[in-house]
């Protein structure tokens, strides 16, 4: 069997292949120990040689982990990469803030332009050398922060009125870095910038100042739905985790907005009294959360299911608080919460068993 072309694989796919090889080796050893299957020395050697060569190639091309110890170290490296990126970004921001006033206008413009260009070039150089992506994530986040500072401080230098168009530029650059470097963190940052830009732009069309976008949270609902749906078209398989990031950002924006409107009916466009609007959004929150749970379970979208469960519990507990906190003894209130949690566990366990039966029938 010819291994897939490296250009068609991502690091996620490569790691899955290595994990599948390790699982196969353990299962083969168990089958031989139980006497179910016996391979000749030649067959066993051919399989071992093929797997050793494949793992070596994947390790060279994608810096995959060969065992659980390597995975633990990789997780630590990812955490260190994120913390380092945040620290470097904060350092750049503080450096500009401390010494910025000592430079003339031409020097400020030159420094801003050079910083943005050099940080982008540095990210491209690190990306070419860093197969694991740990240092790339650090460089890309610093580059994005430099670009954000570039736009913001250029506006201050030339006394430009703040505009929502800066969000569009920041989001576009974050998406560029995300797709160029396969980085989910910058993908999420870019999507949030574009969601905020769209909400602000819709608010401006209705006569609001763009910084007041939070006063009309319903402007976020259409773009949140579009972001969720974009996972089907804008996240090719070779970008591991991008589809899940689209779905998670869109769903959190959608359900978070509905949750806010369930307490703040005065911010709605609907021509009803505040209490009616809040009740409608509370009901909508339950429906959308349950739909997310069902859709995630059916399509095996773990992040969608988890977000749906989290918001369903939040909506349920907030309703319990509204109904019974003042009228019910506190011990009884928390007893009801505990019993509700047990009921939810029972229902999800049944759903899990049903999914397992369907998977067995499909096999």
C-alpha positions, 0 to 999 in steps of 0.5 A, spaced: 500 500 500 502 506 497 502 511 503 498 518 501 502 524 498 505 528 504 502 534 501 495 531 502 496 530 509 496 535 515 500 533 522 494 531 525 493 526 519 500 524 520 499 523 528 493 519 527 497 514 522 502 513 527 497 512 533 493 507 528 500 503 527 501 503 535 494 500 536 495 495 530 501 493 533 498 492 540 492 488 537 496 484 533 500 482 539 494 480 543 491 476 538 498 472 537 498 471 545 491 468 544 492 464 539 487 467 534 492 469 529 499 467 527 504 470 523 510 467 520 517 471 521 517 473 514 510 476 515 512 479 521 518 482 519 515 485 513 510 489 517 515 491 522 519 494 517 514 497 513 511 501 519 518 503 521 519 506 515 513 510 515 513 512 522 520 515 520 518 518 514 512 521 518 517 523 524 521 527 519 516 531 515 511 532 521 514 531 527 509 526 530 510 523 537 511 516 537 509 514 544 505 517 550 511 520 553 512 524 546 505 526 546 506 529 554 512 533 552 508 535 545 503 538 550 507 541 554 511 544 548 504 547 546 503 550 552 510 553 553 509 556 545 502 559 547 505 562 553 511 565 550 507 568 544 503 571 549 509 574 553 513 576 547 506 580 544 506 583 551 513 585 551 512 588 544 506 592 546 510 595 552 516 596 549 512 601 544 508 604 549 514 606 554 519 609 548 514 611 543 514 618 545 521 619 544 521 618 536 519 623 531 513 622 526 517 619 520 521 614 525 515 612 528 512 610 521 518 607 519 519 603 525 511 601 525 512 599 518 519 595 519 516 591 525 510 589 521 514 587 515 520 583 518 515 580 523 511 577 517 518 575 514 520 572 520 514 568 521 515 565 514 522 563 515 520 560 522 514 556 518 519 553 513 524 550 518 519 548 524 515 542 522 512 541 529 509 548 529 511 550 536 515 556 534 511 558 528 505 559 533 509 564 537 512 567 531 505 568 528 502 571 534 507 576 535 507 578 527 499 579 528 500 583 534 505 587 531 500 588 525 494 590 530 499 595 533 501 598 526 494 599 524 492 602 531 498 607 532 498 609 525 491 612 526 494 615 532 500 618 529 495 621 523 489 623 528 485 618 524 478 617 527 477 610 529 473 606 525 471 599 524 475 597 518 481 596 523 477 590 525 476 587 518 484 588 517 486 585 523 481 579 522 484 578 514 491 578 517 489 573 522 486 569 517 492 569 512 497 567 518 492 562 520 491 558 513 499 559 511 501 556 518 495 552 520 494 555 526 487 554 530 488 560 535 489 565 530 483 562 526 479 564 532 482 571 533 480 572 525 473 570 526 472 574 532 474 580 529 470 579 522 464 577 527 465 584 530 466 588 524 460 585 521 456 587 527 459 594 527 457 595 520 450 592 521 449 597 527 452 603 523 447 602 517 441 602 522 444 609 525 449 607 531 456 609 532 460 602 531 463 602 538 456 601 541 455 594 537 454 591 544 448 595 545 444 591 539 447 584 540 442 581 535 446 583 530 451 578 531 446 572 530 446 572 522 454 572 522 454 567 528 450 562 524 454 563 517 460 562 521 458 555 523 455 554 516 462 556 513 465 550 517 463 546 511 466 550 505 472 554 508 475 548 512 479 543 508 481 537 511 488 538 511 487 544 516 486 539 522 481 542 527 479 548 522 472 546 521 471 545 529 474 552 530 469 555 525 463 551 529 465 552 536 466 560 534 460 560 531 456 556 536 459 560 542 457 567 539 450 564 537 448 561 544 452 567 548 448 572 544 441 568 546 443 568 553 445 575 554 438 577 550 434 572 555 436 577 561 436 584 557 430 584 552 431 592 552 437 591 547 432 587 542 429 590 536 423 586 537 417 590 538 415 587 544 415 588 552 422 586 555 419 580 559 416 577 553 422 578 549 427 575 555 422 569 555 422 568 548 430 568 548 430 563 554 426 558 550 430 559 544 436 558 548 433 551 550 432 549 543 438 551 540 442 548 545 438 541 544 439 542 537 447 543 538 447 537 542 443 532 537 447 535 531 454 534 534 452 527 537 449 525 530 455 528 526 460 526 531 462 533 532 465 533 539 466 541 540 458 542 538 456 537 543 460 540 549 458 547 547 450 545 547 451 541 553 454 547 557 449 552 554 443 547 556 445 547 563 447 554 563 440 556 561 436 551 565 440 553 572 438 560 570 431 558 570 431 554 576 434 561 579 429 565 577 423 560 579 425 558 586 431 561 589 427 566 593 421 561 594 425 555 596 430 553 602 437 553 599 438 546 601 432 544 597 434 548 591 441 545 590 438 538 591 434 540 585 440 542 581 443 535 583 437 531 581 437 535 575 444 533 573 443 526 575 437 526 570 442 529 565 447 524 566 442 519 565 439 522 558 446 523 555 448 515 557 442 513 553 444 517 547 451 514 548 448 507 548 444 509 542 450 511 538 454 505 540 449 501 537 448 505 531 455 504 530 455 497 531 450 496 526 453 500 521 459 496 522 
